[in-house]
Amino acid sequence: MSNKNKKKKPNHSDEPAKTMGKIYDFCSQKKLILIIAVCVIIALIAGIVIRGVNLAIEFEGGTMLTYSYTGDIDTNKVDSETENIVGVPVNVRTGESLDSNGKQITLSFTSEEGLNADRQFELTEALNNTFPDNQLELFDSNDVSPASGREFLLKCLLAMVVAAILIIIYIAIRFSKIGGWSAGICSIFALCHDLVAALAASILFGFEFNANIVAVILTILGYSINNTIVIYDRIRENRTLYPTATLNELINMGCSQSLRRSIRTSVTTIGTMIIVSIVVFVSGYTSLLSFSVPLIFGLISGTYSSIFVAPVTWSWWKGKQKKSDKD
């Protein structure tokens, strides 16, 4: 049989630069990645020291009063008037009733003993005296005990710990051929980096820690771990294609191959959230900003950490492990 008719076997070259596009040296950026991680942690600590952590009544316990009203009302003046009576910072939100389509304003503030009927009547009278043209009328009143708030916070933390353990187990099993356990732990480190970035943004912007922040955390967990798994998949595939390549070469290849896809996906998602933030800010529904703004920073961090933090930290771990085995 002629040599021309023979089928050529696939050439799994060990020189990946000749068979794919430009490969960036991600693994050489360990010091830069460490500096950025430290800066994110410092930003969180500075936010806590300077601004403090403003826990919502879902976590700290407190009182929520909802009033119906007419016309236009000055929320800043409502805030100051209520704060003078209850003696603690007050969160004021406006909206509309789904039942009557009328306007509503909700006052929420922390309180250990709640607000009894006499104090509620005193507050309502004071508000009506300050805003006689708005016909304020108490629509609903709810007290949240500190015990139930702390229990809710503990359940949220427990759910995150369980999710982290399950993620490690999943990655360890799926990527067992390339060192799954260490890859799983490094992916959790990257997730913690993203959560710290989102929390730092939330605190520095002065948002209270409420159910919106919990939703942000859950969203970032899903988004970031998905990006990381895509890159790990690339590394696993490249291990088969380039069996003699080093781990650092495989990581650089996988991250370079996923770079364009990650940037395009992130630009679309983050751009959407920026538009949402602008719309809710202009329309006055500022309570949604405590969801959209931290999410933007979390998504930016998630894109960065899935390409840099998780795989490069994994490279550092395996390098240290290899040196200790030789010793």
PLY file of the C-alpha trace (Angstrom):
ply
format ascii 1.0
element vertex 327
property float x
property float y
property float z
element edge 326
property int vertex1
property int vertex2
end_header
0.00 0.00 0.00
1.30 3.43 -0.93
2.46 5.71 1.84
0.19 8.42 0.43
-2.91 6.37 1.22
-1.94 5.71 4.81
-3.89 7.66 7.43
-1.73 9.81 9.62
-2.09 9.28 13.35
-2.99 12.35 15.40
0.14 14.11 16.47
-0.15 14.91 20.18
2.79 17.25 20.18
4.53 18.10 23.41
5.12 21.59 22.07
1.70 23.20 22.70
2.81 26.63 21.53
3.03 25.27 17.99
-0.48 23.80 18.02
-2.49 26.56 19.69
-2.58 30.32 20.10
-0.48 32.43 22.41
0.13 30.92 25.84
0.53 33.29 28.78
2.69 32.44 31.77
0.08 32.62 34.54
2.07 30.48 36.96
4.86 33.05 37.20
2.47 35.61 38.75
2.31 34.06 42.24
3.66 37.14 44.05
1.29 39.51 42.23
-1.67 37.25 43.05
-0.62 37.15 46.72
-0.35 40.97 46.81
-3.85 41.37 45.31
-5.30 38.84 47.79
-3.71 40.71 50.70
-5.09 44.04 49.36
-8.61 42.56 49.20
-8.34 41.39 52.82
-7.01 44.80 53.90
-9.96 46.47 52.13
-12.37 44.27 54.11
-10.64 44.98 57.43
-10.50 48.73 56.67
-14.22 48.71 55.84
-15.06 46.96 59.10
-12.92 49.39 61.13
-14.04 52.57 59.34
-17.67 51.85 58.42
-18.52 48.93 60.71
-20.79 45.99 59.89
-24.41 47.05 59.70
-26.42 43.88 60.31
-30.03 43.90 59.13
-32.83 42.98 61.50
-33.00 39.50 59.90
-29.70 38.76 61.65
-29.61 41.08 64.65
-33.29 41.29 65.56
-35.41 44.44 65.47
-38.65 46.06 64.38
-40.15 46.68 60.95
-43.00 49.20 60.55
-44.84 49.77 57.28
-46.91 52.93 56.70
-49.22 53.81 53.85
-49.07 57.43 52.69
-50.13 59.82 49.92
-48.22 62.37 47.87
-44.44 62.74 47.96
-42.45 62.27 51.15
-38.90 63.21 52.17
-37.29 59.89 53.19
-34.27 61.63 54.73
-36.55 63.61 57.01
-38.47 60.43 57.90
-35.14 58.79 58.74
-34.02 61.60 61.06
-37.43 61.93 62.74
-37.67 58.20 63.43
-34.08 58.00 64.64
-34.75 60.80 67.16
-37.56 58.72 68.68
-36.16 55.18 68.61
-32.53 56.22 69.28
-30.88 53.87 66.74
-30.03 54.10 63.00
-33.07 53.53 60.78
-33.33 52.02 57.30
-36.07 53.68 55.21
-37.48 52.13 52.02
-40.37 53.21 49.84
-42.56 51.05 47.62
-46.08 50.28 46.54
-48.72 47.98 48.00
-49.63 45.03 45.79
-53.15 45.00 47.23
-54.21 48.64 46.97
-51.53 50.01 44.60
-51.01 52.75 47.19
-47.66 54.10 48.32
-45.89 52.56 51.31
-42.85 53.42 53.38
-41.06 50.80 55.52
-38.97 51.67 58.58
-36.65 49.01 59.97
-34.26 49.31 62.90
-32.60 47.07 65.45
-34.15 46.70 68.89
-33.77 44.01 71.51
-37.22 44.37 73.09
-39.22 45.43 70.05
-41.54 48.45 69.92
-44.65 48.23 72.08
-48.02 49.71 71.16
-47.42 52.95 73.08
-44.08 53.59 71.34
-45.64 52.78 67.96
-48.46 55.26 68.63
-45.89 57.88 69.71
-43.88 57.37 66.50
-46.99 57.48 64.30
-48.16 60.71 65.93
-44.74 62.31 65.53
-44.58 61.38 61.85
-48.09 62.70 61.19
-47.21 65.97 62.91
-44.09 66.29 60.75
-45.86 65.21 57.53
-49.49 66.38 57.93
-50.16 66.34 54.17
-49.07 62.72 53.61
-51.77 61.03 55.72
-49.43 58.44 57.21
-51.23 55.38 58.56
-49.67 52.30 60.19
-50.20 49.36 57.82
-48.12 46.58 59.38
-45.78 45.98 62.32
-43.36 43.10 62.86
-40.78 42.30 65.52
-37.86 39.94 64.84
-36.21 38.53 67.94
-32.39 38.56 68.14
-32.43 34.80 68.79
-34.18 34.00 65.50
-31.89 36.43 63.66
-28.74 34.77 65.01
-30.18 31.35 64.23
-30.78 32.43 60.63
-27.20 33.73 60.35
-25.78 30.46 61.74
-27.86 28.46 59.26
-26.48 30.57 56.40
-22.91 29.98 57.57
-23.56 26.26 57.99
-25.01 26.07 54.47
-21.87 27.70 53.05
-19.58 25.29 54.93
-21.55 22.27 53.69
-21.49 23.65 50.13
-17.70 24.10 50.34
-17.21 20.51 51.50
-19.42 19.17 48.71
-17.54 21.24 46.12
-14.21 19.81 47.32
-15.56 16.26 47.14
-17.02 16.82 43.66
-13.78 18.28 42.25
-11.69 15.59 43.96
-13.71 12.84 42.25
-14.10 14.50 38.85
-10.45 15.56 38.54
-8.82 12.68 40.41
-6.34 12.07 37.55
-4.77 15.50 37.98
-4.75 15.72 41.78
-8.37 16.38 42.62
-8.21 17.02 46.38
-5.64 19.78 46.15
-7.48 21.31 43.17
-10.73 21.29 45.16
-9.20 23.00 48.19
-7.59 25.66 45.97
-10.96 26.32 44.32
-12.45 26.97 47.78
-9.61 29.38 48.50
-10.53 31.24 45.29
-14.20 31.30 46.36
-13.22 32.80 49.73
-11.28 35.46 47.82
-14.43 36.32 45.83
-16.64 36.44 48.92
-14.17 38.73 50.71
-14.18 41.06 47.67
-18.00 41.19 47.63
-18.25 41.74 51.40
-15.56 44.44 51.29
-17.49 46.28 48.56
-20.73 45.95 50.52
-19.22 47.35 53.72
-17.25 50.15 52.04
-20.39 51.31 50.19
-22.30 51.31 53.49
-24.84 48.60 52.65
-26.36 46.62 55.50
-25.78 42.89 55.72
-29.21 41.56 54.76
-30.89 38.86 52.68
-29.59 40.56 49.51
-26.00 39.89 50.59
-26.84 36.22 51.20
-28.24 36.07 47.66
-25.03 37.70 46.35
-22.90 35.10 48.14
-24.90 32.19 46.68
-24.76 33.70 43.18
-20.99 34.20 43.37
-20.49 30.63 44.64
-22.23 29.21 41.57
-20.66 31.61 39.07
-17.07 31.35 40.28
-16.97 27.59 40.77
-18.42 27.07 37.29
-15.59 29.15 35.75
-12.99 27.25 37.78
-14.35 23.86 36.72
-14.22 24.90 33.05
-10.51 25.68 33.44
-9.86 22.44 35.33
-11.56 20.59 32.45
-9.14 22.22 30.02
-6.19 21.17 32.16
-7.45 17.58 32.31
-7.95 17.45 28.53
-4.47 18.88 27.95
-2.99 16.21 30.21
-4.24 13.62 27.68
-3.10 15.63 24.66
0.31 16.54 26.07
1.30 13.71 28.45
4.89 14.92 28.94
3.99 18.54 29.70
4.60 19.81 33.22
1.75 20.90 35.48
2.70 24.56 35.08
2.58 24.18 31.29
-0.83 22.50 31.50
-2.16 25.27 33.75
-0.81 28.00 31.46
-2.40 26.28 28.46
-5.76 25.77 30.16
-5.96 29.35 31.45
-4.87 30.79 28.09
-7.47 28.73 26.24
-10.23 29.83 28.63
-9.19 33.49 28.85
-11.23 34.84 25.94
-14.33 32.83 26.87
-14.16 33.97 30.51
-13.73 37.64 29.58
-16.63 37.59 27.09
-18.98 35.89 29.55
-17.98 38.20 32.37
-18.30 41.40 30.32
-21.85 40.40 29.38
-22.87 39.51 32.94
-21.14 42.40 34.68
-22.37 44.87 32.05
-25.93 43.72 32.70
-25.55 44.25 36.44
-24.08 47.73 35.88
-27.14 48.64 33.79
-29.41 47.24 36.52
-27.58 49.33 39.14
-27.97 52.50 37.09
-31.68 51.86 36.48
-32.53 51.16 40.14
-30.47 54.17 41.27
-32.22 56.52 38.84
-35.67 55.10 39.58
-35.18 55.40 43.35
-35.31 51.69 44.28
-31.96 51.96 46.02
-32.57 48.93 48.24
-31.65 46.74 45.25
-28.20 48.35 45.10
-27.18 46.22 48.11
-27.56 43.26 45.75
-26.29 44.58 42.40
-23.19 46.54 43.53
-21.55 43.79 45.68
-22.45 41.29 42.95
-20.54 43.36 40.36
-17.39 43.27 42.49
-17.92 39.59 43.26
-18.29 38.73 39.56
-15.14 40.68 38.68
-13.27 38.85 41.42
-14.78 35.53 40.32
-13.50 35.98 36.78
-10.05 36.90 38.04
-9.84 34.17 40.70
-10.96 31.33 38.41
-8.16 32.17 35.95
-5.43 33.23 38.36
-6.07 32.40 42.02
-7.39 28.80 41.88
-5.05 27.29 39.23
-1.94 29.27 40.23
-2.44 28.47 43.93
-2.82 24.84 42.90
0.46 25.10 40.94
2.18 26.51 44.04
0.72 23.73 46.24
1.87 20.93 43.91
5.30 22.55 43.56
5.74 22.63 47.34
4.50 19.05 47.57
6.98 17.93 44.93
9.88 19.60 46.73
8.93 18.01 50.07
8.73 14.56 48.42
12.26 14.99 47.05
13.56 16.02 50.46
0 1
1 2
2 3
3 4
4 5
5 6
6 7
7 8
8 9
9 10
10 11
11 12
12 13
13 14
14 15
15 16
16 17
17 18
18 19
19 20
20 21
21 22
22 23
23 24
24 25
25 26
26 27
27 28
28 29
29 30
30 31
31 32
32 33
33 34
34 35
35 36
36 37
37 38
38 39
39 40
40 41
41 42
42 43
43 44
44 45
45 46
46 47
47 48
48 49
49 50
50 51
51 52
52 53
53 54
54 55
55 56
56 57
57 58
58 59
59 60
60 61
61 62
62 63
63 64
64 65
65 66
66 67
67 68
68 69
69 70
70 71
71 72
72 73
73 74
74 75
75 76
76 77
77 78
78 79
79 80
80 81
81 82
82 83
83 84
84 85
85 86
86 87
87 88
88 89
89 90
90 91
91 92
92 93
93 94
94 95
95 96
96 97
97 98
98 99
99 100
100 101
101 102
102 103
103 104
104 105
105 106
106 107
107 108
108 109
109 110
110 111
111 112
112 113
113 114
114 115
115 116
116 117
117 118
118 119
119 120
120 121
121 122
122 123
123 124
124 125
125 126
126 127
127 128
128 129
129 130
130 131
131 132
132 133
133 134
134 135
135 136
136 137
137 138
138 139
139 140
140 141
141 142
142 143
143 144
144 145
145 146
146 147
147 148
148 149
149 150
150 151
151 152
152 153
153 154
154 155
155 156
156 157
157 158
158 159
159 160
160 161
161 162
162 163
163 164
164 165
165 166
166 167
167 168
168 169
169 170
170 171
171 172
172 173
173 174
174 175
175 176
176 177
177 178
178 179
179 180
180 181
181 182
182 183
183 184
184 185
185 186
186 187
187 188
188 189
189 190
190 191
191 192
192 193
193 194
194 195
195 196
196 197
197 198
198 199
199 200
200 201
201 202
202 203
203 204
204 205
205 206
206 207
207 208
208 209
209 210
210 211
211 212
212 213
213 214
214 215
215 216
216 217
217 218
218 219
219 220
220 221
221 222
222 223
223 224
224 225
225 226
226 227
227 228
228 229
229 230
230 231
231 232
232 233
233 234
234 235
235 236
236 237
237 238
238 239
239 240
240 241
241 242
242 243
243 244
244 245
245 246
246 247
247 248
248 249
249 250
250 251
251 252
252 253
253 254
254 255
255 256
256 257
257 258
258 259
259 260
260 261
261 262
262 263
263 264
264 265
265 266
266 267
267 268
268 269
269 270
270 271
271 272
272 273
273 274
274 275
275 276
276 277
277 278
278 279
279 280
280 281
281 282
282 283
283 284
284 285
285 286
286 287
287 288
288 289
289 290
290 291
291 292
292 293
293 294
294 295
295 296
296 297
297 298
298 299
299 300
300 301
301 302
302 303
303 304
304 305
305 306
306 307
307 308
308 309
309 310
310 311
311 312
312 313
313 314
314 315
315 316
316 317
317 318
318 319
319 320
320 321
321 322
322 323
323 324
324 325
325 326
